[in-house]
């Protein structure tokens, strides 16, 4: 996963699975950890079951609430 910032303070979280090349984009309200936790669980749980083992994310400040995200999704989060 990675967070992209766009014009007018817009943000998109990207999910990419390397083996299958599955990609998903999720619009998030902000780049802070609380916005990520509010936006991602519903989208992440739509991933195919085979892709739900763990998430790898760069170590930016946007994942400061990673424990809450892990609890909301049941995923392990790695850096």
N, C-alpha and C positions, 0 to 999 in steps of 0.2 A: 504494500500500500504506500501511497505517497499523496501529499496534499499539494495541489496547484493553486496559485493565486492568480486571479485575472483582473480585468479592469473593474472599476467602481466597487472595489472591496468584495468581489465575488470569489468563491472558493469551490473547488471540486476535489473530492477524494477519488483516487483511482485505485482499482484493484486489478492485478494482473497475475494470472497463473502461468508459469513458464512452460510447463510440460504440454498443456493443452492449448495455450495461447488464449485462454478465456480472459476477456477484459470487461470491466464494469466501471462506470463512472457514477458518482453520487454527489449531488449538489449539497453542500453544507453551508450553514448560516455564517460561520466565522472560522477563524484559524485557531481558536482556543480549544482546549481540551473538552470543555463542557459542550460546545457546539458539535464536536465530533461524536461524543457519546450520545447526544440527542439524535443525530442524523444517521449514523451508520448501522445500528442494530437491525432495523427492519430490512435494509438493503442487503446486508451481509447474510442474513438468514435466508435470503432468496437464492443464494449460491447453490449450485448442485451439491448434493451430499458428498460426493467424492472430493470436493474442493474445500470442505469445511474443517480440515484438520488443524491448521494453524495459519496465522497471518504474520508476515514479516514486514516491518515498517522501518523507515529510516528514523534516526533518533532525534527528531525535531521536537520542539515544545508543544506541537499540536497533539502529541500523544501523552501529555502529562497526566491524563485521567485514564491511562491504559488499563488499570485494574478494574475500573467501573465498566469499561468497554468489554473486557474479557468476561466479566460476570454477566453482562447483558446478553452476550452472544454465545458463551460457552467455549470460545476459542482460546487457545494459547497464543500469546503475542510475543514475537521474538524480534530482536533488533539485528 
